[in-house]
Amino acid sequence: MGHELLIVDDDHNIREMLSLVLEDAGHNVRVASDGVEAVAAVEASAPEAMVLDLMMPRLDGHGVLRTMRERDLGAETRVLVLTCKLHAGEFIEAWQLGADEYVTKPVDPFVLVEKLQDLLTIPVAQLQEERESKLEKAVLLARLESSFGKSPSWGSSIRSRL
């Protein structure tokens, strides 16, 4: 059975590609082209999962997550952040605001489908516990890298250790 998904990205081509692949996988897909549309879509009907770009006009992905938390929207919505940003701070902030997974662009759409399907099989309470554990590791590793003068980029250093 398909799940209710929301794709949020300001790039029309990415929205179209992900919609096609996810619909082909049997899911019901809605789209939003920016954070303001995303918040309205979640208010109207919270999806089971959301693919959320971080860099968007009007309201960015962090703003969407912050607004969802402030308004108590989509508490059961699993969030996969999709972005070209590689800075550790961006990832840490997204986790702190409720993101469950992080994928960098460019992404293989079929890999994204697998990650979403994995997220949808994990109970929300377990995802919250995993997020807290990963967040603690990420903060510690970011501090260690900072102490040793390493670049703060997320890249393979911290991400590969989680």
Beta strands, then each sheet from edge to edge (+ up, - down):
strand 1: 4-8
strand 2: 28-32
strand 3: 49-53
strand 4: 78-83
strand 5: 101-104
sheet 1: 2+ 1+ 3+ 4+ 5+
end
